[in-house]
Amino acid sequence: MATAQRMVVIGGNAAGMSAASQARRLKRPGELEIVALERGGYASYSACGIPYWIGGDVAAAGDLIARTPEQHRERDIDLRLHTEVTELDPDGCRVRVRDGGGTGQWLGYDHLVIATGARPLRPDLPGIDAPGVHGVQTMDDGRSLLEALERTGTASTRRRAVVVGAGYIGVEMAEALIRRGHRVTVLDRAQEPMTTLDPDMGRLVREAMCRMGIETVTGTAVTAVRTGADGRVRAVATEDAEYEADLVVLGLGVRPETGLARDAGLPLGESGGLLTDLAMRVRGRENVWAGGDCVEVLDLVSGLDRHIALGTHANKHGQVIGTNIGGGYATFPGVVGTAVSKVCDLEIARTGLLESQARSAGLRFVTATIESTSRAGYYPGAAPMRVKMLAEHRTGRLLGVQIVGREGAGKRVDVAAVALSASMTVEQMTFLDLGYAPPFSPLWDPVLVAARKATAAVRRAGTH
Amino acid sequence: MATAQRMVVIGGNAAGMSAASQARRLKRPGELEIVALERGGYASYSACGIPYWIGGDVAAAGDLIARTPEQHRERDIDLRLHTEVTELDPDGCRVRVRDGGGTGQWLGYDHLVIATGARPLRPDLPGIDAPGVHGVQTMDDGRSLLEALERTGTASTRRRAVVVGAGYIGVEMAEALIRRGHRVTVLDRAQEPMTTLDPDMGRLVREAMCRMGIETVTGTAVTAVRTGADGRVRAVATEDAEYEADLVVLGLGVRPETGLARDAGLPLGESGGLLTDLAMRVRGRENVWAGGDCVEVLDLVSGLDRHIALGTHANKHGQVIGTNIGGGYATFPGVVGTAVSKVCDLEIARTGLLESQARSAGLRFVTATIESTSRAGYYPGAAPMRVKMLAEHRTGRLLGVQIVGREGAGKRVDVAAVALSASMTVEQMTFLDLGYAPPFSPLWDPVLVAARKATAAVRRAGTH
């Protein structure tokens, strides 16, 4: 009988545990031993759900856990929590593992999966490590913030929270803290919140946030976190002003967690993410795989590699890696840059390229922006939405779509996401056979209205 | 100065008036005279909105009117209401027009647009013309039904309504009548309601309708409408039973209104709809155009011509016809058979082919059906939905999708509609970059889960 091969997974979350689960579906324990090493105390949870747990939409931390460690172990996946990998030796096919003190033991592998995720940006500012400054990246972060909220919840005065960063996490946390009864200020260095949108669309988000009572201060950089006599956070200082704070939440985005990979000489892209082939194998390595927030992915619209930290991609990467290690065949074809989010009842979505991204990719383009409604104008609940579309000059190829609106706006971006995958032109999109009935859409779906206008813009520009 | 050409439009609704408006955008009155002839008393209204007007979601008939006759006339479109065309003479380039008594006058044209719409099926049954039996095809139908409801609304006992036909119109009218406080029975000859779905999906609709308190009796044919001593409707009889009714609504579907076209020898398809080329020109005729509910359209999935009466297609046809008559260039590429509807909070959607349609088109296929939710399972309001997918044997090409669920289910069909237009395989769909965040979708969107399962089914069947 042949000895079982060993698959070692670094990182017990979306990409890592999907890879482990999928490989286990294809290979019995006698064929493949699977060891998953997780530095923290939780595995297989929805990090994207943390803001909703904080906000109270999700009652218990346990609801965010897709599969418990026991469930993994029952399926013969040797998941080890609080176990850190301190060194990779890809030439020697081994990793150094520390589960307590000391420098740790070497563990050999036949297949290595690097799924180390991303780490939140934490600027090097005075006071940044003071009690009362919270990240929201991990379950432990979430629990700590929730405990802080519950403590302050008994205070008789309304507490103040400052959120640093107005990206997805920032606006989601603003909503969560409003729901927890805080007065909330969001600070961002950019001119408009949501730099995943063009500024003209981001402005709509800022205006809506202000109407929701979220103080939104943009175009200003945080310079320090001020602490009181008790050492706890008291305010956040910017270049121009100081904002009182009982609580500070950092939502400044993330970077790939690839220190170990870098030290081991594995190939990294411009953003610091691991570079893989489409089978999710680390470039130049036969038996090292990587997926999730620690890799760069191919952007099918620009042809460039990008870092996009999203649970849905991580899960798909894991699926592909597990299939390939399990002896099957799968590839991850790349992304088109779709993201959807909300702040209270405002839905925010994008796919493809922003104007700035299209320019950096060397593309010439036209834009079209339209206003429409989520349902037939005469139907109750018809809510306004704005759709912006980018199309390539001359060819008319769809390059990107951004949507800001109310209920029913966000997921409309999926139509554009599929059209991008299929390299459709905006003129082709004009006649897409989308679902129509008065409770669901105007006669011309807002995405089609935008496509019509973009088509006209392409034609007007066509002679130049 | 050259004399203006004349464009004559028969039918003052979606297709006809879009064609007129678009042609007017491109040609001045001195270049093109536009005459639109409408048999009824209303033009440019949303027929699809009538059930919601009846149900009270839409307050006034006027809300359904996209553009008033005065607005058309201000744009130099000579819209004539209560004006019927009684004969076409395509060889002589003229139509016979009657606006009062008599046989009418001939009106010559340079371009003719046939947009005569569809007529509702009205089976030849005893009592079918009795007072209290209503259609819901036109504004006049709607007004008459609404007046009947308002009269019965003062009755102290809860009134009974029977809806004959459980298709889109039937279920929408069931909802409307429930909202008007009626006890509602829906009768249909088929085994399940919504024959635009496969029976296994239609069953979900029946079960949901029963839970909503709508008595839904299927597999039974209506044999007569029974009248009382006052001559008014009293009950609807089927082969098996009799259902008391103060009011009967017919929702049996429609057929193309092409009697004039047939008499004039214009080419009709199997369903009786006019056959056109992709520019919406009637086949074999240089200057006769047709669009909307009176034509057949190319089904891009099966390659066959089909009759699909939908306002959104009619509007696009009109846009294409008006562009072409106006000297531009446009084509209507065909449809993929998308439709979405709802009955109370149940959303029902489909695109592509049903099992029976795929079989008649000579296609071999596999199916996959999955259960998922509209949002992340842990997020409030996550509602169950069922997605059924058909994929072609061997090639794995997507053939169709059906969705039944609650809020957020219906418009997900659009992803499949775009994928059908792009001839994607279900395996390609598996990795589509759809918008993900817990309030919007599970980690794998339900459509992707169905695509994964369909991919596995294609592979299993692949060796045969």
HADDOCK unambig.tbl for C-alpha pairs under 7 A between the chains (distance, minus, plus):
assign (segid A and resid 48 and name CA) (segid B and resid 437 and name CA) 6.88 0.50 0.50
assign (segid A and resid 48 and name CA) (segid B and resid 438 and name CA) 6.84 0.50 0.50
assign (segid A and resid 49 and name CA) (segid B and resid 438 and name CA) 6.23 0.50 0.50
assign (segid A and resid 57 and name CA) (segid B and resid 379 and name CA) 6.69 0.50 0.50
assign (segid A and resid 57 and name CA) (segid B and resid 380 and name CA) 6.38 0.50 0.50
assign (segid A and resid 58 and name CA) (segid B and resid 378 and name CA) 6.41 0.50 0.50
assign (segid A and resid 58 and name CA) (segid B and resid 379 and name CA) 6.18 0.50 0.50
assign (segid A and resid 63 and name CA) (segid B and resid 378 and name CA) 5.85 0.50 0.50
assign (segid A and resid 64 and name CA) (segid B and resid 378 and name CA) 6.77 0.50 0.50
assign (segid A and resid 311 and name CA) (segid B and resid 443 and name CA) 6.86 0.50 0.50
assign (segid A and resid 312 and name CA) (segid B and resid 436 and name CA) 6.61 0.50 0.50
assign (segid A and resid 312 and name CA) (segid B and resid 443 and name CA) 5.15 0.50 0.50
assign (segid A and resid 312 and name CA) (segid B and resid 444 and name CA) 6.55 0.50 0.50
assign (segid A and resid 332 and name CA) (segid B and resid 431 and name CA) 6.90 0.50 0.50
assign (segid A and resid 335 and name CA) (segid B and resid 433 and name CA) 5.77 0.50 0.50
assign (segid A and resid 336 and name CA) (segid B and resid 433 and name CA) 6.24 0.50 0.50
assign (segid A and resid 338 and name CA) (segid B and resid 433 and name CA) 6.04 0.50 0.50
assign (segid A and resid 338 and name CA) (segid B and resid 434 and name CA) 6.17 0.50 0.50
assign (segid A and resid 338 and name CA) (segid B and resid 435 and name CA) 5.46 0.50 0.50
assign (segid A and resid 339 and name CA) (segid B and resid 435 and name CA) 5.03 0.50 0.50
assign (segid A and resid 339 and name CA) (segid B and resid 436 and name CA) 6.32 0.50 0.50
assign (segid A and resid 340 and name CA) (segid B and resid 435 and name CA) 5.24 0.50 0.50
assign (segid A and resid 340 and name CA) (segid B and resid 436 and name CA) 6.00 0.50 0.50
assign (segid A and resid 340 and name CA) (segid B and resid 437 and name CA) 6.16 0.50 0.50
assign (segid A and resid 341 and name CA) (segid B and resid 437 and name CA) 6.14 0.50 0.50
assign (segid A and resid 378 and name CA) (segid B and resid 58 and name CA) 6.42 0.50 0.50
assign (segid A and resid 378 and name CA) (segid B and resid 63 and name CA) 5.82 0.50 0.50
assign (segid A and resid 378 and name CA) (segid B and resid 64 and name CA) 6.76 0.50 0.50
assign (segid A and resid 379 and name CA) (segid B and resid 57 and name CA) 6.68 0.50 0.50
assign (segid A and resid 379 and name CA) (segid B and resid 58 and name CA) 6.18 0.50 0.50
assign (segid A and resid 380 and name CA) (segid B and resid 57 and name CA) 6.36 0.50 0.50
assign (segid A and resid 411 and name CA) (segid B and resid 435 and name CA) 6.31 0.50 0.50
assign (segid A and resid 414 and name CA) (segid B and resid 415 and name CA) 6.31 0.50 0.50
assign (segid A and resid 414 and name CA) (segid B and resid 434 and name CA) 5.27 0.50 0.50
assign (segid A and resid 414 and name CA) (segid B and resid 435 and name CA) 6.15 0.50 0.50
assign (segid A and resid 415 and name CA) (segid B and resid 414 and name CA) 6.31 0.50 0.50
assign (segid A and resid 415 and name CA) (segid B and resid 415 and name CA) 5.51 0.50 0.50
assign (segid A and resid 415 and name CA) (segid B and resid 418 and name CA) 6.59 0.50 0.50
assign (segid A and resid 417 and name CA) (segid B and resid 433 and name CA) 6.28 0.50 0.50
assign (segid A and resid 417 and name CA) (segid B and resid 434 and name CA) 6.30 0.50 0.50
assign (segid A and resid 418 and name CA) (segid B and resid 415 and name CA) 6.58 0.50 0.50
assign (segid A and resid 418 and name CA) (segid B and resid 418 and name CA) 6.41 0.50 0.50
assign (segid A and resid 418 and name CA) (segid B and resid 419 and name CA) 6.60 0.50 0.50
assign (segid A and resid 418 and name CA) (segid B and resid 432 and name CA) 6.64 0.50 0.50
assign (segid A and resid 419 and name CA) (segid B and resid 418 and name CA) 6.60 0.50 0.50
assign (segid A and resid 422 and name CA) (segid B and resid 422 and name CA) 6.11 0.50 0.50
assign (segid A and resid 431 and name CA) (segid B and resid 332 and name CA) 6.91 0.50 0.50
assign (segid A and resid 432 and name CA) (segid B and resid 418 and name CA) 6.64 0.50 0.50
assign (segid A and resid 433 and name CA) (segid B and resid 335 and name CA) 5.77 0.50 0.50
assign (segid A and resid 433 and name CA) (segid B and resid 336 and name CA) 6.25 0.50 0.50
assign (segid A and resid 433 and name CA) (segid B and resid 338 and name CA) 6.06 0.50 0.50
assign (segid A and resid 433 and name CA) (segid B and resid 417 and name CA) 6.28 0.50 0.50
assign (segid A and resid 434 and name CA) (segid B and resid 338 and name CA) 6.16 0.50 0.50
assign (segid A and resid 434 and name CA) (segid B and resid 414 and name CA) 5.27 0.50 0.50
assign (segid A and resid 434 and name CA) (segid B and resid 417 and name CA) 6.30 0.50 0.50
assign (segid A and resid 435 and name CA) (segid B and resid 338 and name CA) 5.45 0.50 0.50
assign (segid A and resid 435 and name CA) (segid B and resid 339 and name CA) 5.02 0.50 0.50
assign (segid A and resid 435 and name CA) (segid B and resid 340 and name CA) 5.25 0.50 0.50
assign (segid A and resid 435 and name CA) (segid B and resid 411 and name CA) 6.32 0.50 0.50
assign (segid A and resid 435 and name CA) (segid B and resid 414 and name CA) 6.16 0.50 0.50
assign (segid A and resid 436 and name CA) (segid B and resid 312 and name CA) 6.61 0.50 0.50
assign (segid A and resid 436 and name CA) (segid B and resid 339 and name CA) 6.31 0.50 0.50
assign (segid A and resid 436 and name CA) (segid B and resid 340 and name CA) 6.00 0.50 0.50
assign (segid A and resid 437 and name CA) (segid B and resid 48 and name CA) 6.87 0.50 0.50
assign (segid A and resid 437 and name CA) (segid B and resid 340 and name CA) 6.16 0.50 0.50
assign (segid A and resid 437 and name CA) (segid B and resid 341 and name CA) 6.13 0.50 0.50
assign (segid A and resid 438 and name CA) (segid B and resid 48 and name CA) 6.84 0.50 0.50
assign (segid A and resid 438 and name CA) (segid B and resid 49 and name CA) 6.22 0.50 0.50
assign (segid A and resid 443 and name CA) (segid B and resid 311 and name CA) 6.89 0.50 0.50
assign (segid A and resid 443 and name CA) (segid B and resid 312 and name CA) 5.16 0.50 0.50
assign (segid A and resid 444 and name CA) (segid B and resid 312 and name CA) 6.56 0.50 0.50
